[in-house]
Amino acid sequence: MIELKTPKEIEEMKPAGRFVGGILRDLKEFTKVGTNLLEIDEFVHKRIVDRKGAESCYVDYAPDFGTGPFAHYICISVNDAVLHGVPFDYNLKDGDLVSLDLAINVDGWVADSAISFVVGEHKDPEDLRLIKCTEEALEAGIAAAQPGNRLGDVSAAVGDVAREYGYPINLEFGGHGVGRIMHGDPHVPNDGRAHHGYKLRSGLVIAIEPWFLKTTDEIYQDPKDGWTLKSSDGSRGAHSEHTIAITDNGPVILTVRDK
């Protein structure tokens, strides 16, 4: 069921959004060549422990698209991994493409956001182009999230950017409603038909999350951890996400990353 938030509830969601956005901003600076993925996970753990009212959305999370409880504080996907990456004992190398996806509950409200970047000095231009595509697709999706528009307008805006760049689009996983829980209605696919679908209303809070792979739209679940989704052909992936609220004045980004 799609639930609309009151203006008061949207204000109550903003601290969670700022908290998640701030952690991702700080993690981009913290994460370098040689950083271990488990160190990133512990960084998030400490921030949650230090924040009164904060709880992880991932620890003990066991949806039907994973194998057992997730058991970590952040999703970290590296290179050919793109979604639901389980942190493990790995030191990042120069040129690795890293995607960080973070959802946290603060005082009963959830915020969800993701960023991708390349660590080190040797940044493949194709990796940077892929990341830029996800960021531009996110911006386009947010711009289309206007009251009175349709959900298909958001999805179509995201998909149009991917097509302009020439990247294939997977529709198995996408954005979603956000509120008291991390994953709610509606589903927000990364492609769709403009002027179709649910009519957007003030009070709707959704996560828009474009993710693309360089040369395929096919993914598989890593059997080693039962969670991490990887490209079927070994090509790299990138992921960008914001939680936004639709208001009478247009979309508001809740997961801001400004200082």
Beta strands, then each sheet from edge to edge (+ up, - down):
strand 1: 54-56
strand 2: 75-78
strand 3: 81-83
strand 4: 97-106
strand 5: 109-118
strand 6: 175-177
strand 7: 184-188
strand 8: 205-208
strand 9: 211-213
strand 10: 219-221
strand 11: 229-231
strand 12: 237-239
strand 13: 242-247
strand 14: 250-253
sheet 1: 1+ 4- 2+
sheet 2: 1+ 4- 5+
sheet 3: 3+ 11- 10+
sheet 4: 7+ 6- 8+ 13- 14+
sheet 5: 9+ 12-
end
